[in-house]
Amino acid sequence: MSRQRRRIPVLRLAWRNTRRNTRRTLLTVIAVTVAVTAITFMFAYITGILGNIVNSYARTESGHVRIRKDGYSERERLMPVYLKVDRVSELLSVIREHPDVEEAVPRIRSSVLVDGAGTNRPGMLLGLDFERENAYLNPASMAVNGTPPRAGFPEVMIGDEFAEKLGIGVGDTITVLGQTAYRSLGGLRLVVTDLASSGMSFLDNSMLVVPLDQAQVLADLPDAATEILVFAHDAALAEPLAVELRAQLESIVTGDLEVLSWLDQGPLMRTMQMMRPMLGVVMGLMLLMAGLIIINTMLMTVMERTQELGMQAALGMRRSDILYLIVSEGLVIGLIGGVVGAILGSGVGIWLEHTGIDFTAAARGIDLPFQGMVYPDWQPAFAVVGLACGVLAAGVAALYPARRAIRMAPAEALRQ
Amino acid sequence: MNRTTIAGVGRGAVVAGVWLAVLTTASQAQLTPRQILERVDANMTMSTARVTAQMTITYRDDDDRILIYEAWAQGTDQSFLEFTAPARDAGSRFLRLEDAMWIYLPRVGKSVRIQGHMLRQGLMGSDFSYGDASENPSMVEDYDAVLEGEEMLEERRTYVVDLTAKRNDLAYQRRKVWVDAERWVPLKEERFARSGKLLKTALLSEVRRIGDRWYPFRIEMDDALQTDTRTVLQMLSVELDIRVPREVFTLPYLEGGE
């Protein structure tokens, strides 16, 4: 006579079990929720910080691709204007025709001496095409008070902290001395029309922004600039775009340009890219800690029920069924906590993505392209990963106490 | 006996004469380092000077740049310098009065006073700093000296003198100078930072006589921190100890010119 296998509705049983001791379940669910919330939010937060640095760096420094005269990188520290990109308008129109290019902007960067109210200080002069820079360096967004300098006029916008050190304000006239393309000394008188605060201390402490044409006059650079920054539709296109532009521009200006994607300009961005896997390790450790909390709580929950499990075994419930039951309970708890945690973490992430976290005070002290406001970058994948981690950790965590329970002889379990 | 004595006296006189000669040579060889510096200062520090010079800046990977300037100097701390060529730099002027320097560029139309570390920047991108080009300091006053020995340099006997700054605000805290032992002109100089790092090397040559002084007509300067350039200053005309109009060393002259 074959004995028909009983089908135990394990999942339904597991669900019912979770409601038997609500306090116990709630404790475990809370542990999972906290862990998953933290994971989901931290992913968004760290991605936001990395994005902030990369984005600030691209907008202020590197573009997605930067074109400069060959050899500029080695002398970058000196900001040599004699290493110039000629025939800028022709190059710009060729670059802007490339389908992957969103915008290309010329800039002149020059180390200058600024003479304010009787004191002088070294500064960094940036010559910009104000209109085209709106989506990039965006000088208008940095304006504190006054009006931005107009193309064709000897006007300047100056970092607010720098202006304070020079003892000048809007309406004052400053004298700027700097190197020319012929390596001699050039100078300009400029009227301060605006003060700037970018939240990036390295800019606010030394920056002067003038219309491109004024920088061209100062440095003797007609139809020339020290760099062209290219912004792609997507930063991920930067490396192949650099290769294509290099080939394309070679035919116009033979062989003396340096065309580099943002990843190839100095060690900072490579380091940032390398930090992602490193942060993966940190996140892994966080997951492990969250897992341990869940395991600990689950262990407690199952241990508490040793007698009950012994009873079930004595009544003839199969060991595999008991194991399955406990693990299912773990998964159910993991699922509840995971869903709540993912929703909470995402909620906080999305909320702060809109409002931002203000690190302006802390950012003042650091010499990185880092904007004071950090906006977490929430992505659906972070919620899915958080949820999966919660469910998995709870399930795995239930395994050990479950195995321990079923290995016990029913009589011994009952005695405990 | 007398003859002997006489002969003896005669020999004694000869011996004494030889000794005197030896002693005289020795005393000249044993100049103190301070005396060497005093002689250099006496030769190189003039009451006034007017110099026209051609400055050639040689770049490792670019064409040479040639500039011409006229300079006036008075004492150790007043000088005026105006570039006359090429056309794009003509009219750029520099006035040095004690520790301060003013720059005037025709395009700016107003002088700018520069101080401190700016004086160590290269004059018109050359290996000479604004300070190098405008200072004529007294070595005795500014430095303690140690005589390291003698060396032959370009077939000239030189004293090698090691100088250590007496004050912290001097651009070069240590200098090693090869001084021509007869004409009291430095023929070579190495200038160091406080850390001992070599900042500049100068080679002075074409030493010519002007009145009772010796003056180097060619100075080659190499700024060790500015690795891709070398600058040669060739004097085209040098007039020493002449009358200099007093207004040259004033701001109105700097800004107005005439």
Boltz contact constraints between the chains, C-beta under 6 A:
constraints:
  - contact:
      token1: [A, 115]
      token2: [B, 112]
      max_distance: 6.0
  - contact:
      token1: [A, 175]
      token2: [B, 108]
      max_distance: 6.0
  - contact:
      token1: [A, 175]
      token2: [B, 112]
      max_distance: 6.0
  - contact:
      token1: [A, 183]
      token2: [B, 125]
      max_distance: 6.0
  - contact:
      token1: [A, 184]
      token2: [B, 89]
      max_distance: 6.0
  - contact:
      token1: [A, 184]
      token2: [B, 124]
      max_distance: 6.0
  - contact:
      token1: [A, 187]
      token2: [B, 105]
      max_distance: 6.0
  - contact:
      token1: [A, 187]
      token2: [B, 107]
      max_distance: 6.0
  - contact:
      token1: [A, 187]
      token2: [B, 108]
      max_distance: 6.0
  - contact:
      token1: [A, 189]
      token2: [B, 108]
      max_distance: 6.0
